[in-house]
């Protein structure tokens, strides 16, 4: 290889590296722009009928809201199952041995003892000056386990706006057994009750 070819190769290598440097600058700028995003984005708030999971336990108890009786998620009737779980709600149902047996205690009964409050709570919302839990919230047990949210407890259901914005052909692909037109009429209330 002569000197001219070597210089050409060096130049082409530096040109290939330049887009990477530009991409890194763009990625940094994008990260700055996304500073408003949160690890809670796309996560659901936890309600009382949700389930908790200890990485050292064997059972999955429901949450027990004791910090308030005022804020409900997605429930107009005010049923206790939909009370919002906050950072101060450290009890579970059942309260005795909530997580069954404990692997740290060699299979002996769970002696749950919270080590502080819930962490990774949603700071942008306050319920009586307390932050609510989301699916990524965590609580440490003094015995050594880490409690996380197994199920948030809210139910997802198709509403009228979801049915209106759905593509009938696409729905046939996902669920060929269901008659989507009939379902849409039923959801939109066009068809009367049969009973």
C-alpha positions in Angstrom: 0.0 0.0 0.0 1.5 3.4 -0.9 1.3 6.6 1.1 -1.7 8.0 -0.9 -3.8 4.8 -0.3 -2.9 4.8 3.4 -3.9 8.4 3.8 -7.2 7.6 2.0 -7.9 4.7 4.3 -7.2 6.8 7.4 -9.5 9.6 6.0 -12.3 7.1 5.3 -12.0 5.6 8.8 -12.3 9.1 10.4 -15.3 9.8 8.2 -16.9 6.6 9.4 -16.3 7.5 13.1 -17.8 11.0 12.7 -21.4 9.8 12.4 -21.0 7.8 15.6 -19.8 11.0 17.4 -22.7 12.9 16.0 -25.1 10.2 17.1 -23.7 10.3 20.6 -24.3 14.1 20.7 -27.8 13.6 19.4 -28.5 10.8 21.9 -27.3 13.1 24.7 -29.6 15.9 23.5 -32.5 13.4 23.2 -31.9 12.3 26.8 -32.0 15.9 27.9 -35.3 16.4 26.0 -36.7 13.3 27.6 -35.8 14.5 31.1 -39.5 15.0 31.7 -40.1 11.3 31.2 -40.3 9.0 34.2 -39.7 5.4 35.0 -43.4 5.4 35.9 -44.5 6.3 32.4 -47.0 3.6 31.2 -47.3 2.0 34.6 -50.6 1.6 36.5 -51.4 2.9 40.0 -51.9 0.2 42.6 -55.3 -0.4 44.2 -56.2 -2.4 47.4 -57.2 -5.5 45.5 -53.8 -5.7 43.8 -51.3 -8.4 44.8 -47.9 -8.1 46.5 -44.9 -10.4 46.1 -42.0 -11.0 48.4 -38.9 -12.5 46.8 -38.4 -14.7 49.9 -42.1 -15.6 50.4 -44.5 -18.2 49.0 -47.9 -16.4 49.0 -49.2 -13.3 47.4 -51.4 -11.1 49.7 -53.7 -8.2 48.8 -52.7 -4.7 49.9 -54.5 -3.2 52.8 -55.1 0.6 52.7 -54.9 2.2 56.1 -53.6 5.7 55.2 -56.9 7.1 53.9 -60.4 6.2 52.8 -60.9 8.9 50.2 -59.1 8.3 46.8 -60.2 5.6 44.4 -58.7 4.7 41.0 -61.2 4.0 38.2 -64.2 3.5 40.4 -67.1 5.9 40.6 -69.0 3.8 43.2 -66.2 4.1 45.8 -65.7 0.4 46.4 -62.9 -0.3 48.9 -61.1 -2.6 46.4 -60.2 0.4 44.3 -58.6 2.5 47.1 -55.3 3.9 46.1 -52.3 2.3 47.8 -49.8 4.9 49.1 -46.3 4.9 50.5 -47.7 4.7 54.1 -49.7 1.5 53.4 -47.5 -1.1 54.9 -50.1 -3.8 55.8 -51.4 -6.7 53.8 -54.4 -8.9 53.9 -54.1 -11.4 55.5 -52.1 -9.6 58.2 -50.8 -12.8 59.9 -48.1 -14.4 57.8 -48.9 -12.4 54.7 -46.3 -14.0 52.5 -46.7 -17.6 53.9 -43.3 -19.2 54.5 -40.0 -17.3 54.4 -37.0 -18.8 52.7 -34.6 -16.7 54.8 -36.1 -18.3 57.9 -35.7 -21.8 56.4 -39.4 -22.3 55.6 -40.7 -21.0 58.9 -43.7 -18.6 58.9 -43.3 -15.1 57.5 -42.6 -12.5 60.1 -43.1 -9.5 57.9 -41.6 -6.3 59.3 -41.4 -3.3 57.0 -38.1 -1.5 56.9 -39.3 2.0 56.2 -41.7 3.2 53.6 -42.3 2.1 50.0 -39.8 3.4 47.5 -40.1 4.2 43.8 -43.5 5.8 44.4 -45.0 8.3 41.9 -43.9 11.7 43.2 -46.0 13.8 40.8 -49.3 12.9 42.5 -50.2 13.4 46.1 -53.0 11.7 48.0 -53.4 13.5 51.3 -49.7 14.4 51.1 -48.7 10.8 50.4 -47.4 9.5 47.1 -49.2 6.6 45.4 -47.6 3.3 44.4 -47.2 2.1 40.8 -46.2 -1.3 39.4 -42.5 -0.6 40.0 -42.7 0.4 43.7 -40.7 -1.6 46.2 -40.7 -2.1 50.0 -37.9 -3.8 52.0 -38.6 -6.2 54.8 -36.4 -6.0 57.9 -36.0 -9.8 57.7 -34.4 -9.5 54.3 -37.0 -9.8 51.6 -37.9 -7.3 48.9 -41.7 -6.7 48.3 -42.8 -5.7 44.9 -46.1 -5.3 43.1 -47.2 -8.5 41.4 -50.6 -7.2 40.1 -51.8 -3.6 40.2 -55.4 -4.7 40.7 -57.1 -2.5 38.1 -59.0 -4.1 35.3 -58.6 -3.1 31.7 -61.9 -3.1 29.7 -62.7 -2.0 26.2 -64.9 1.1 26.2 -67.0 2.8 23.5 -64.1 4.9 22.3 -61.8 1.9 22.0 -64.5 0.1 19.9 -65.1 3.1 17.7 -61.3 3.5 16.9 -60.8 -0.2 16.2 -60.3 -1.6 12.8 -62.8 -4.5 12.2 -60.4 -6.3 9.8 -57.6 -6.2 12.4 -59.9 -7.5 15.1 -60.9 -10.5 12.9 -57.1 -11.4 12.7 -56.6 -11.2 16.4 -59.8 -13.0 17.4 -61.4 -14.8 14.4 -64.1 -16.5 16.6 -65.6 -13.2 17.8 -68.2 -11.3 15.7 -66.7 -7.8 16.1 -69.8 -6.1 14.5 -72.1 -7.7 17.0 -69.7 -6.8 19.9 -69.5 -3.2 18.7 -73.3 -2.9 18.6 -73.5 -4.4 22.1 -70.9 -2.0 23.5 -72.3 1.0 21.8 -75.8 0.2 23.1 -77.5 -0.1 19.7 -78.9 -3.5 20.6 -81.5 -3.9 23.3 -81.3 -6.3 26.2 -82.5 -9.8 25.3 -83.7 -10.7 28.8 
